[in-house]
Amino acid sequence: MRTNLKHIILSKLNERNAIIDKELINSLKKDNYDFSSRELNFALLELEIGGLILTRWSGKDKRRIEKIEKGKKEEG
């Protein structure tokens, strides 16, 4: 049975409250999870729509993925 990528991403974010997308990809590959960039982007999109994470551009080609704490309102 294949583990849901969204759950894996959330568990990585439980270890750290924020991570750069390249670091997330390297960490997932190190743990031998097989996924495409399309699957990763779709999982991140679903998590963001669900209000569990926030993604922000942190430079030209880096995304910062942050876990949203319960009760924390988005600034801005």
PyMOL commands that set and color helices and strands:
alter all, ss='L'
color gray80, all
select helices_A, chain A and resi 5-15+21-30+37-49
alter helices_A, ss='H'
color red, helices_A
select strands_A, chain A and resi 18-20+53-57+63-67
alter strands_A, ss='S'
color yellow, strands_A
deselect
rebuild
show_as cartoon
